[in-house]
Each structure stands twice: as C-alpha cells, then as structure tokens.
Amino acid sequence: MPLIIDQEKCTGCAVCLERCPFNALTIVDNLAKVDDVTCTLCGACAKQGVCPFDAITLLREKKEAKSGIAAHRNIWIFAEQKKGVLQGVVYELLGKARELADVRQQEVWAVLLGKTVAHKAQELIACGADKVVLVEDDCLEFFEDETYSTVITRLCRNYKPEIVLCGATTIGRALIPRVAVQLKTGLTADCTELHIDPEKQLLVQTRPAFGGNIMARILCPQHRPQMSTVRHKVFPAAQPDSSRTGEIIREAFNAREKANNARVVDVIEILEDTVNLTEANIIVSGGRGIKGPANFAMLHDLAKAVGGAVGASRAAVDEGWVQYSHQVGQTGKTVNPKVYIACGISGQIQHLVGMQSSDVIIAINKDPDAPMMKIATLALCGDLFQIIPELIKQMK
Ligand SMILES: Cc1cc2nc3c(=O)[nH]c(=O)nc-3n(C[C@H](O)[C@H](O)[C@H](O)COP(=O)(O)OP(=O)(O)OC[C@H]3O[C@@H](n4cnc5c(N)ncnc54)[C@H](O)[C@@H]3O)c2cc1C
C-alpha cells in the first residue's frame, strides 16, 4: 500500500479521519489504519498540514512505478455467465485472447464471478484460458454493476493485466466502463478487429467511427490495462480442447465490496417465441421497402418457413413497424448467420457493419444499384411484394 502511516509518529488523534472523503481511515488501538479496498489513494489525508504529526505519506513515485506499464502482463477476458451458463461471446473472446497472448508470449486469464460457478473453470481452460481467477459468493449470484466492477477493479490492481477484453453485452456495457474509470485507463467499445502492432507491441483496437464511414484504429499507449469490448459473433469461437490444463486461482469476496445502493430483488425472464437474432442461422430482415408494420407479418411467415428469425433496418425500427430488439447494424445487433435475406433494405454502411460477415446474403430490392444488391451473393431484382409470397410458397 503506497499510503504509509508512521506508527512512531501517529498518536491516534483522528484528525485525518475527517479529511478522508471515502471513509477509508479508522482508529484502531490508538493508531490510524487505512482500508485498502475503500482508499482511492487520492492523497487528501497526506497533504501537508493535515496530520499534525506528519505521520501520513503517500508514496506517489512508488505507486506509479508499481502500476507502471512494464509491470502489466497477460490477456484477461471477463467470463460472463448467467445462471451458470457461459455467454456465447466468452468463447469468442477466449479465441481472440489466445491469439493475442501467443503474439505477446503471455497467458490468457479468465475472470469468473458468481455464486457456484467453479464447475465452469475447466470449460474456460479447455477453450484457451491458462488461468481462471474465480470469485464465488452469494452476493455475486446476480450481476450487480457496482459490486462486480469493484471486485474486478481490485483483481486488476492486484494482478495487473496488460489487456482486458469483455463482451459488448448488456452486462458488459454496464460493467467494464466502471472498471476502466476506476483504473483510470482507456476503453474502446464495440471493436470489430483486435491485433498487436508488431512494432509498438500495443493492442490495435479497430472500430467503426463517424457513423460507420471510417474504421478508426485506437491505441492506449500510456495507461494499463488496454481495454476493449467486442460484440457477440464478431470473432470466431474458440474450439474446446479437453486435454488443456490450467490453474484456478480462488480469490475471496470481500463483504465491503458489496454495493449497498442497489439490490437485485428478482430476475424476470422475457420468453420470446422467436429465435434469438444473434444465434439464428437464417435471418429475414425488412427495411423501409416493407412499407408498413402489417407487412412484417409476411417476413415472419418467411422466417417461419425457413426456420429463421426476423431482423430489421433502423428505418423500419424508427418508423415503429418493429421493435428495436430486431435492429441489425451499428446501433443494433451484429449478426453472423449462414443466410441473411435483406428485403427492401438499401444497404447503408451502418446496416452493413452489422451483417456483412453473413455467409450468404440474399438481397430483394427493386433498385439494382442499391449497395445491398452489390454485396449480395444472390440479388433478386424486383418487387418484394411479389417475390416474398412466392418464396414462402416455395419454402413451404
Ligand atoms: C449513427 C447512425 C447509426 C445508424 N445505425 C443503423 C443501424 O444500426 N442499422 C440500420 O439499419 N441503419 C442504421 N442507420 C441508418 C442508415 O444510415 C440507413 O438510413 C438505414 O439503414 C436505411 O434503412 P433502409 O435500408 O431500410 O431504408 P432505405 O435506405 O430507405 O431503403 C429502402 C430500400 O427499399 C427498396 N424498396 C422500396 N420498395 C421496394 C419494393 N416494393 N420491393 C423491393 N424493394 C423496395 C428501395 O429500393 C431501397 O433500396 C444509422 C445511421 C446513423 C447516422
């Protein structure tokens, strides 16, 4: 701990307690004691004149040297789980982390938090993790952003990873910015590509910027860890190898890490009768060319006939024809199905970034020059109100 309390000089006068904005100081046996979980090293107690006996010192140089870039090693992934089931993106992060770790000649560590999740550690190891940092506690049964972020921040401070990757899921988006802020480092959201710069040995984080018109390459040269989120289906999943071995590091949960300002009372699951868009093998998507909410029924029929899910362009969502949860694209979901059928979607870049890695793209559009028709594997030029009913008939 870089905050030193000189026991020879301290008289337990408690003046410093009033100056600590985080209540991190207490008096025990007539001596000031600092709680290293709550203390943020802000230095308020160590300012000149605060302690009448000059007993508190903040070793800034030591702190910086300790947290210096060279001290950071290994590639971490957050192993998000719900009810003990690892989320799909975790396997994709493991695959990418393994690739990055091999280039950096470092290890892959997975961070696993939950109530009883130890049985998942071996699965993480089989998919590429060398070490699994496991924290189990009743308080970690459900995701709570402040509690989880406090634990992960503490682990990062202790073990000093060089890179931290997290899924751009609802949980990941709530969690990882909090960790980045506490660690005072940068975070690049929704990366579509990650690699190590061969010269600088820094993580090159690529993501769409300026409305998807350019791909920005972002570096975090001066702070550690380098942190990125990645959407589900952007990278291929790691393939399990049951012969892999690794180490499980059990870390205790500290009761003081439990946030008191929020409590999960219940978790209510919304059951949808449609296939989850990001998991679907076939997606039938509709755009402005569908012309109204009633016509989406036609897309649902086609999706049902081919065993797929229904997607949409932002134009269709903005019109209120279909819910946002169906939106594909930069500000919607990234999908990677085997077949993507784009009906009445022009194919603007913001839509393409969410679906262009689909194996087969079928475009139905009356405009042969629409960008979607140019990138399609199969371009059906004509009126979708004639083509789709015929397709449904054929498929049935
Ligand atoms: C910051 C930002 C983020 C964005 N994020 C997203 C996003 O996540 N997802 C997204 O989709 N968009 C997004 N957009 C919007 C995007 O730029 C486009 O406006 C949108 O994708 C257009 O939707 P569309 O293709 O359905 O509509 P249009 O561009 O209007 O295309 C309609 C198409 O339907 C065809 N058509 C019309 N009638 C028929 C018919 N009878 N038969 C056959 N074809 C027909 C037309 O030829 C045309 O090609 C974003 C924009 C910005 C600025």
PDBQT file of the ligand as one rigid body, heavy atoms in Angstrom, charges set to zero:
ROOT
HETATM    1  C1  LIG A 401     -25.117   6.982 -36.396  1.00  0.00    +0.000 C 
HETATM    2  C2  LIG A 401     -26.028   6.144 -37.215  1.00  0.00    +0.000 A 
HETATM    3  C3  LIG A 401     -26.279   4.847 -36.842  1.00  0.00    +0.000 A 
HETATM    4  C4  LIG A 401     -27.120   4.038 -37.614  1.00  0.00    +0.000 A 
HETATM    5  N1  LIG A 401     -27.327   2.746 -37.245  1.00  0.00    +0.000 NA
HETATM    6  C5  LIG A 401     -28.062   1.946 -38.042  1.00  0.00    +0.000 A 
HETATM    7  C6  LIG A 401     -28.260   0.558 -37.716  1.00  0.00    +0.000 A 
HETATM    8  O1  LIG A 401     -27.819   0.054 -36.674  1.00  0.00    +0.000 OA
HETATM    9  N2  LIG A 401     -28.992  -0.173 -38.579  1.00  0.00    +0.000 N 
HETATM   10  C7  LIG A 401     -29.536   0.311 -39.718  1.00  0.00    +0.000 A 
HETATM   11  O2  LIG A 401     -30.179  -0.448 -40.456  1.00  0.00    +0.000 OA
HETATM   12  N3  LIG A 401     -29.389   1.612 -40.036  1.00  0.00    +0.000 NA
HETATM   13  C8  LIG A 401     -28.687   2.447 -39.216  1.00  0.00    +0.000 A 
HETATM   14  N4  LIG A 401     -28.569   3.757 -39.547  1.00  0.00    +0.000 N 
HETATM   15  C9  LIG A 401     -29.407   4.292 -40.638  1.00  0.00    +0.000 C 
HETATM   16  C10 LIG A 401     -28.815   4.027 -42.023  1.00  0.00    +0.000 C 
HETATM   17  O3  LIG A 401     -27.958   5.065 -42.369  1.00  0.00    +0.000 OA
HETATM   18  C11 LIG A 401     -29.965   3.977 -43.062  1.00  0.00    +0.000 C 
HETATM   19  O4  LIG A 401     -30.715   5.166 -43.000  1.00  0.00    +0.000 OA
HETATM   20  C12 LIG A 401     -30.909   2.816 -42.891  1.00  0.00    +0.000 C 
HETATM   21  O5  LIG A 401     -30.197   1.599 -42.760  1.00  0.00    +0.000 OA
HETATM   22  C13 LIG A 401     -31.822   2.745 -44.108  1.00  0.00    +0.000 C 
HETATM   23  O6  LIG A 401     -32.760   1.716 -43.909  1.00  0.00    +0.000 OA
HETATM   24  P1  LIG A 401     -33.437   1.007 -45.164  1.00  0.00    +0.000 P 
HETATM   25  O7  LIG A 401     -32.383   0.391 -45.999  1.00  0.00    +0.000 OA
HETATM   26  O8  LIG A 401     -34.497   0.131 -44.621  1.00  0.00    +0.000 OA
HETATM   27  O9  LIG A 401     -34.166   2.215 -45.886  1.00  0.00    +0.000 OA
HETATM   28  P2  LIG A 401     -33.841   2.915 -47.336  1.00  0.00    +0.000 P 
HETATM   29  O10 LIG A 401     -32.423   3.350 -47.380  1.00  0.00    +0.000 OA
HETATM   30  O11 LIG A 401     -34.880   3.917 -47.492  1.00  0.00    +0.000 OA
HETATM   31  O12 LIG A 401     -34.005   1.719 -48.334  1.00  0.00    +0.000 OA
HETATM   32  C14 LIG A 401     -35.219   1.157 -48.707  1.00  0.00    +0.000 C 
HETATM   33  C15 LIG A 401     -34.968   0.212 -49.867  1.00  0.00    +0.000 C 
HETATM   34  O13 LIG A 401     -36.147  -0.492 -50.156  1.00  0.00    +0.000 OA
HETATM   35  C16 LIG A 401     -36.213  -0.662 -51.576  1.00  0.00    +0.000 C 
HETATM   36  N5  LIG A 401     -37.619  -0.851 -51.934  1.00  0.00    +0.000 N 
HETATM   37  C17 LIG A 401     -38.646   0.024 -51.788  1.00  0.00    +0.000 A 
HETATM   38  N6  LIG A 401     -39.793  -0.536 -52.182  1.00  0.00    +0.000 NA
HETATM   39  C18 LIG A 401     -39.496  -1.796 -52.619  1.00  0.00    +0.000 A 
HETATM   40  C19 LIG A 401     -40.262  -2.872 -53.144  1.00  0.00    +0.000 A 
HETATM   41  N7  LIG A 401     -41.605  -2.778 -53.323  1.00  0.00    +0.000 N 
HETATM   42  N8  LIG A 401     -39.628  -4.007 -53.498  1.00  0.00    +0.000 NA
HETATM   43  C20 LIG A 401     -38.306  -4.121 -53.349  1.00  0.00    +0.000 A 
HETATM   44  N9  LIG A 401     -37.512  -3.141 -52.835  1.00  0.00    +0.000 NA
HETATM   45  C21 LIG A 401     -38.117  -1.989 -52.471  1.00  0.00    +0.000 A 
HETATM   46  C22 LIG A 401     -35.621   0.617 -52.127  1.00  0.00    +0.000 C 
HETATM   47  O14 LIG A 401     -35.136   0.414 -53.452  1.00  0.00    +0.000 OA
HETATM   48  C23 LIG A 401     -34.499   0.886 -51.138  1.00  0.00    +0.000 C 
HETATM   49  O15 LIG A 401     -33.279   0.320 -51.572  1.00  0.00    +0.000 OA
HETATM   50  C24 LIG A 401     -27.743   4.563 -38.776  1.00  0.00    +0.000 A 
HETATM   51  C25 LIG A 401     -27.475   5.883 -39.142  1.00  0.00    +0.000 A 
HETATM   52  C26 LIG A 401     -26.639   6.666 -38.387  1.00  0.00    +0.000 A 
HETATM   53  C27 LIG A 401     -26.374   8.056 -38.821  1.00  0.00    +0.000 C 
ENDROOT
TORSDOF 0
